[in-house]
Amino acid sequence: MAHLQLVGIRKSFDKHEVIRDTHLEVEDGAFCVFVGPSGCGKSTLLRIIAGLETASSGEVRIGGKPVNDVDPSDRGIAMVFQSYALYPHMSVRENMGFGLRMGGTPKAEIAARVAQAADILQITPLLDRRPAQLSGGQRQRVAIGRAIVRDPKVFLFDEPLSNLDAELRVQMRVEISRLHKSLGTTMIYVTHDQTEAMTMADTIVVMRAGVIEQAGPPLQLYADPDNAFVAGFLGSPRMNFFKGTVSERDGKPAFLLADGQTLPVPHLSAPPSPGQDVQIGIRPEHMDSVSPDARLTLTVDVVEHLGTTNFVYARGPAGENVVVEKRGLSQTAAQVECAIEAAHIRVFSNDGSRLR
């Protein structure tokens, strides 16, 4: 295992800065997921850790030691790519042991490491097959096995499941999580899929435009986002946002919506000023509370019936796209009434920063 530190990392391609003054610590044995939209810099940051890209400035430390000038093969890392990168003319056994063989590892040790990795990944019966005889999920296991045999300090995964179908992605998510628990090795995992991030990570790093917007445990980021971008990126369906203006209702502060409906202002240490325009965030599962502080009526567009849970796609007072999670909805109506608790409301300024 290894403690990973990024200190003031910057990366530019010509005049285009893709990573901006990034500081991050990943504890020994952590499963850390970099997540964000395409082009946010997450894969570039992973390649800098691996030594496949050179940082324009800043320092990468693995196990407390700077590795900026260390060759990738000597950093104690192993990387699993989006493409499996298996040699088609070699067997699974040969593919998994190839790196060790090139490094001069004794044959007996190679055989033992390959056998151990195959057992962990449950691919022992496949060792004598070639990649063309394997399914996509099996090929990905072989690629992971090739990384395991190196016994690295840090595993790096660059969107390893994006080539798999939906069912296999779910299966491989579970298997990689089990692998992490079994090995206890530090893992850095890059994805654009927030579902992968929420279900696999013990630490999520949300990136946008080369900047870390927020880092922390998945449920902390989900429940207590620092800004509207993090709030909207994590969660499926995403958080609902409404435009509002700070006003009063029955002598108490309230958010006035575009059609005259109001929502209560939750307890804030620095509440917005009267007349201030804000964004109000409410998650779909919090639009059907048992003990509401307010009710909100929305116009229904479509209802998805999923057994005991239903997702109502509706329009907000200013035409916002809204998703309401309802239980026991028996029929589709023209309108849906939402019951909302003030404690579940998140408030953001118009520039997206959180008001707490």
C-alpha positions as CSV (number, residue, x, y, z in Angstrom):
1,M,0.0,0.0,0.0
2,A,1.0,3.6,-0.5
3,H,0.0,7.1,0.6
4,L,-0.4,9.2,-2.6
5,Q,0.0,13.0,-2.6
6,L,-0.4,15.6,-5.3
7,V,1.1,18.9,-4.4
8,G,0.4,21.9,-6.7
9,I,0.1,19.9,-9.9
10,R,-0.4,21.9,-13.0
11,K,-0.5,20.7,-16.6
12,S,-0.6,22.7,-19.8
13,F,-0.6,21.8,-23.4
14,D,0.8,24.8,-25.2
15,K,-1.3,27.7,-23.7
16,H,-4.2,25.5,-22.7
17,E,-4.1,24.7,-19.0
18,V,-5.9,21.3,-18.3
19,I,-4.9,20.8,-14.7
20,R,-4.9,23.8,-12.3
21,D,-3.0,23.9,-9.0
22,T,-4.3,20.5,-7.8
23,H,-3.7,19.4,-4.2
24,L,-4.9,15.9,-3.1
25,E,-4.0,13.2,-0.5
26,V,-5.2,9.6,-0.9
27,E,-4.7,7.5,2.2
28,D,-3.1,4.1,2.2
29,G,-5.5,1.4,1.0
30,A,-8.2,3.9,-0.1
31,F,-10.4,3.4,-3.1
32,C,-10.4,6.9,-4.7
33,V,-12.5,7.7,-7.8
34,F,-11.9,10.7,-10.0
35,V,-15.2,11.6,-11.6
36,G,-16.3,14.4,-13.8
37,P,-17.6,15.3,-17.3
38,S,-15.5,14.5,-20.4
39,G,-12.6,16.9,-20.8
40,C,-12.4,17.8,-17.1
41,G,-8.8,16.5,-16.8
42,K,-9.3,13.3,-14.7
43,S,-7.5,11.0,-17.2
44,T,-4.7,13.5,-17.6
45,L,-4.2,13.6,-13.8
46,L,-4.2,9.8,-13.7
47,R,-1.5,9.7,-16.4
48,I,0.6,12.2,-14.4
49,I,0.4,9.9,-11.4
50,A,1.5,7.0,-13.7
51,G,4.3,9.0,-15.2
52,L,2.8,8.8,-18.7
53,E,2.5,12.6,-18.7
54,T,4.9,15.1,-17.2
55,A,3.4,17.7,-14.9
56,S,4.2,21.3,-15.9
57,S,4.7,22.1,-12.2
58,G,4.1,20.5,-8.8
59,E,5.1,17.2,-7.2
60,V,3.7,13.7,-7.2
61,R,4.6,11.7,-4.1
62,I,4.0,7.9,-3.6
63,G,4.7,6.5,-0.1
64,G,6.1,10.0,0.9
65,K,8.7,10.0,-1.9
66,P,8.7,12.4,-4.9
67,V,8.4,10.4,-8.1
68,N,8.3,13.1,-10.8
69,D,11.7,12.0,-12.1
70,V,11.1,8.3,-11.6
71,D,10.4,6.0,-14.6
72,P,6.8,4.7,-14.8
73,S,8.0,1.1,-14.4
74,D,9.8,2.0,-11.2
75,R,7.0,3.9,-9.5
76,G,5.3,0.9,-8.0
77,I,2.1,1.4,-9.9
78,A,0.1,-0.8,-12.3
79,M,-2.4,0.6,-14.7
80,V,-5.6,-0.9,-16.3
81,F,-6.7,0.9,-19.4
82,Q,-10.0,1.3,-21.1
83,S,-8.8,-1.0,-23.9
84,Y,-7.7,-4.4,-22.7
85,A,-4.4,-4.2,-24.6
86,L,-3.9,-8.0,-24.6
87,Y,-1.6,-9.7,-27.1
88,P,-3.8,-11.8,-29.3
89,H,-1.2,-14.4,-30.1
90,M,-0.5,-15.1,-26.4
91,S,-2.5,-17.2,-24.0
92,V,-4.1,-15.7,-20.9
93,R,-1.2,-17.1,-18.8
94,E,1.4,-15.5,-21.1
95,N,-0.4,-12.2,-21.2
96,M,-0.6,-12.0,-17.4
97,G,3.1,-12.9,-17.0
98,F,4.5,-10.9,-19.9
99,G,5.5,-7.9,-17.8
100,L,7.2,-10.0,-15.2
101,R,9.1,-12.0,-17.9
102,M,10.4,-8.8,-19.5
103,G,11.6,-7.7,-16.1
104,G,13.6,-10.8,-15.6
105,T,11.5,-12.4,-12.9
106,P,12.2,-16.1,-12.4
107,K,9.8,-18.5,-14.2
108,A,8.7,-20.2,-11.0
109,E,7.8,-16.9,-9.4
110,I,5.9,-15.8,-12.5
111,A,3.9,-19.0,-12.5
112,A,3.1,-18.6,-8.8
113,R,2.0,-15.0,-9.2
114,V,-0.1,-15.8,-12.2
115,A,-1.8,-18.7,-10.5
116,Q,-2.6,-16.6,-7.4
117,A,-4.0,-13.7,-9.5
118,A,-6.1,-16.1,-11.6
119,D,-7.5,-17.7,-8.4
120,I,-8.4,-14.2,-7.0
121,L,-10.2,-13.3,-10.3
122,Q,-11.7,-16.8,-10.8
123,I,-10.2,-17.2,-14.3
124,T,-8.0,-20.3,-13.6
125,P,-9.9,-22.4,-16.2
126,L,-9.1,-19.7,-18.8
127,L,-5.4,-19.6,-18.5
128,D,-4.7,-21.5,-21.7
129,R,-7.2,-19.7,-23.8
130,R,-6.3,-16.8,-26.1
131,P,-8.1,-13.3,-25.9
132,A,-10.3,-14.1,-29.0
133,Q,-11.8,-16.9,-27.1
134,L,-12.9,-14.7,-24.1
135,S,-15.9,-12.5,-23.5
136,G,-15.4,-8.8,-22.8
137,G,-15.7,-9.3,-19.0
138,Q,-13.2,-12.1,-19.1
139,R,-10.7,-10.0,-21.1
140,Q,-11.1,-7.2,-18.5
141,R,-10.3,-9.7,-15.7
142,V,-7.2,-10.7,-17.6
143,A,-6.1,-7.1,-17.9
144,I,-6.7,-6.6,-14.1
145,G,-4.8,-9.9,-13.5
146,R,-1.8,-8.6,-15.4
147,A,-1.8,-5.6,-13.0
148,I,-2.2,-7.8,-9.9
149,V,0.8,-10.0,-10.7
150,R,3.1,-6.9,-10.5
151,D,2.1,-6.5,-6.8
152,P,2.0,-2.7,-7.1
153,K,1.7,-0.1,-4.4
154,V,-1.0,1.7,-6.3
155,F,-3.5,0.5,-8.9
156,L,-4.7,2.9,-11.6
157,F,-7.9,2.3,-13.5
158,D,-8.7,4.5,-16.5
159,E,-12.4,4.0,-17.3
160,P,-12.0,0.2,-17.4
161,L,-15.7,-0.7,-17.8
162,S,-16.7,1.7,-20.6
163,N,-16.4,-1.0,-23.3
164,L,-18.7,-3.4,-21.4
165,D,-22.5,-3.7,-21.7
166,A,-24.7,-2.6,-18.8
167,E,-25.1,-5.9,-17.1
168,L,-21.3,-6.7,-17.3
169,R,-20.5,-3.2,-15.9
170,V,-22.6,-3.9,-12.8
171,Q,-20.9,-7.3,-12.4
172,M,-17.4,-5.9,-12.8
173,R,-18.2,-3.0,-10.4
174,V,-18.9,-5.6,-7.7
175,E,-15.8,-7.7,-8.6
176,I,-13.4,-4.7,-8.5
177,S,-14.9,-3.6,-5.2
178,R,-14.4,-7.1,-3.8
179,L,-10.8,-7.1,-5.2
180,H,-10.0,-3.9,-3.4
181,K,-11.3,-5.4,-0.1
182,S,-9.3,-8.6,-0.7
183,L,-6.0,-6.9,-1.6
184,G,-6.2,-3.7,0.5
185,T,-4.1,-1.8,-2.0
186,T,-4.5,1.9,-2.9
187,M,-6.7,2.2,-6.0
188,I,-7.3,5.3,-8.1
189,Y,-10.2,4.9,-10.5
190,V,-11.2,7.3,-13.3
191,T,-14.8,7.4,-14.6
192,H,-17.4,9.8,-16.0
193,D,-20.1,7.6,-14.6
194,Q,-21.3,8.9,-11.2
195,T,-23.0,5.6,-10.5
196,E,-19.7,3.9,-10.5
197,A,-18.2,6.6,-8.3
198,M,-21.0,6.4,-5.7
199,T,-21.1,2.6,-5.5
200,M,-17.4,1.8,-5.6
201,A,-15.5,4.6,-3.9
202,D,-14.6,5.4,-0.3
203,T,-13.4,8.8,-1.5
204,I,-14.8,10.7,-4.5
205,V,-12.9,13.5,-6.2
206,V,-15.3,15.6,-8.4
207,M,-13.5,17.5,-11.1
208,R,-14.5,20.2,-13.6
209,A,-12.3,22.1,-16.0
210,G,-9.1,20.9,-14.4
211,V,-10.1,21.8,-10.9
212,I,-11.1,19.6,-8.0
213,E,-14.5,20.9,-7.0
214,Q,-14.9,18.7,-3.9
215,A,-13.4,15.5,-2.5
216,G,-14.7,13.3,0.3
217,P,-16.8,10.2,1.1
218,P,-19.6,9.5,-1.4
219,L,-22.5,10.1,1.0
220,Q,-21.0,13.3,2.4
221,L,-20.7,14.7,-1.1
222,Y,-24.2,13.6,-1.9
223,A,-25.8,15.0,1.2
224,D,-23.6,18.1,1.7
225,P,-22.3,19.3,-1.7
226,D,-20.1,22.4,-1.8
227,N,-21.7,23.8,-5.0
228,A,-24.4,23.3,-7.5
229,F,-22.1,21.5,-9.9
230,V,-21.3,18.7,-7.4
231,A,-25.0,18.6,-6.3
232,G,-26.2,18.2,-9.8
233,F,-23.5,15.8,-11.0
234,L,-23.9,13.2,-8.2
235,G,-27.2,11.4,-8.0
236,S,-29.4,9.5,-10.4
237,P,-31.8,11.1,-11.1
238,R,-29.9,14.4,-10.5
239,M,-30.9,17.0,-8.0
240,N,-33.7,19.3,-9.0
241,F,-33.0,23.0,-9.2
242,F,-35.6,25.9,-8.9
243,K,-35.2,29.6,-9.4
244,G,-36.3,31.6,-6.5
245,T,-36.2,35.0,-4.8
246,V,-35.9,35.5,-1.0
247,S,-39.2,36.9,0.3
248,E,-41.6,36.3,3.2
249,R,-44.5,33.9,3.9
250,D,-46.6,34.4,7.0
251,G,-44.0,36.8,8.4
252,K,-41.2,34.2,7.9
253,P,-38.4,34.2,5.3
254,A,-39.4,32.1,2.2
255,F,-38.3,31.5,-1.3
256,L,-40.7,32.9,-3.9
257,L,-40.9,30.8,-7.0
258,A,-41.7,32.1,-10.5
259,D,-45.5,31.2,-10.3
260,G,-46.0,32.6,-6.8
261,Q,-45.6,29.4,-4.9
262,T,-43.2,29.5,-2.0
263,L,-40.7,27.2,-0.2
264,P,-39.4,27.6,3.3
265,V,-35.8,28.8,4.0
266,P,-33.8,26.2,5.9
267,H,-31.6,27.1,8.8
268,L,-28.5,28.8,7.4
269,S,-25.6,30.4,9.3
270,A,-25.5,33.2,6.6
271,P,-29.0,33.4,5.2
272,P,-29.5,35.3,1.9
273,S,-30.8,38.8,1.9
274,P,-34.4,39.7,1.1
275,G,-34.8,40.2,-2.7
276,Q,-31.7,38.1,-3.5
277,D,-32.1,35.6,-6.4
278,V,-31.0,32.1,-5.5
279,Q,-31.1,28.5,-6.8
280,I,-32.9,26.0,-4.6
281,G,-31.9,22.3,-4.8
282,I,-34.0,19.4,-3.8
283,R,-33.3,15.7,-4.5
284,P,-36.1,13.6,-6.1
285,E,-36.5,11.3,-3.1
286,H,-37.0,14.4,-0.9
287,M,-40.0,15.7,-2.9
288,D,-42.4,13.3,-1.2
289,S,-41.7,13.8,2.6
290,V,-43.9,12.4,5.3
291,S,-43.8,15.5,7.5
292,P,-43.7,18.4,5.0
293,D,-43.0,22.0,5.8
294,A,-44.4,23.1,2.4
295,R,-46.2,21.7,-0.6
296,L,-45.4,22.4,-4.2
297,T,-47.7,21.7,-7.2
298,L,-46.0,20.8,-10.5
299,T,-47.2,20.0,-14.0
300,V,-46.6,16.4,-15.1
301,D,-45.1,15.4,-18.4
302,V,-44.3,11.7,-18.1
303,V,-44.4,9.0,-15.4
304,E,-42.1,6.0,-15.2
305,H,-43.7,3.2,-13.3
306,L,-40.9,1.0,-11.8
307,G,-42.9,-1.3,-9.5
308,T,-43.0,0.1,-6.0
309,T,-41.2,3.3,-7.0
310,N,-42.3,5.8,-9.7
311,F,-40.4,8.7,-11.3
312,V,-42.6,11.6,-12.2
313,Y,-41.0,13.9,-14.8
314,A,-42.6,17.3,-14.4
315,R,-42.1,21.0,-15.1
316,G,-41.2,23.5,-12.4
317,P,-42.7,27.0,-11.9
318,A,-40.1,28.6,-14.3
319,G,-40.2,25.6,-16.8
320,E,-37.4,23.7,-14.9
321,N,-37.1,20.0,-15.6
322,V,-38.0,18.3,-12.3
323,V,-38.0,14.6,-11.3
324,V,-40.1,13.5,-8.3
325,E,-39.7,10.1,-6.7
326,K,-43.1,8.8,-5.6
327,R,-44.2,5.6,-4.0
328,G,-47.6,4.0,-4.5
329,L,-48.6,6.4,-7.4
330,S,-51.4,4.4,-9.0
331,Q,-52.3,6.6,-12.0
332,T,-51.0,9.4,-14.0
333,A,-52.4,12.8,-13.3
334,A,-52.0,16.2,-14.9
335,Q,-50.4,17.6,-11.8
336,V,-48.3,16.2,-8.9
337,E,-48.2,17.6,-5.4
338,C,-44.8,17.5,-3.7
339,A,-44.4,17.5,0.1
340,I,-41.1,19.1,1.1
341,E,-39.2,19.4,4.4
342,A,-37.1,22.5,4.9
343,A,-34.1,20.4,6.1
344,H,-33.8,18.8,2.7
345,I,-33.5,22.1,0.8
346,R,-30.1,23.1,-0.4
347,V,-29.5,26.8,-1.3
348,F,-27.0,28.0,-3.9
349,S,-26.2,31.5,-5.2
350,N,-26.6,32.2,-8.9
351,D,-22.9,31.5,-9.4
352,G,-23.4,28.0,-8.0
353,S,-21.7,28.4,-4.7
354,R,-23.4,26.9,-1.6
355,L,-25.1,29.1,0.9
356,R,-24.9,27.4,4.3
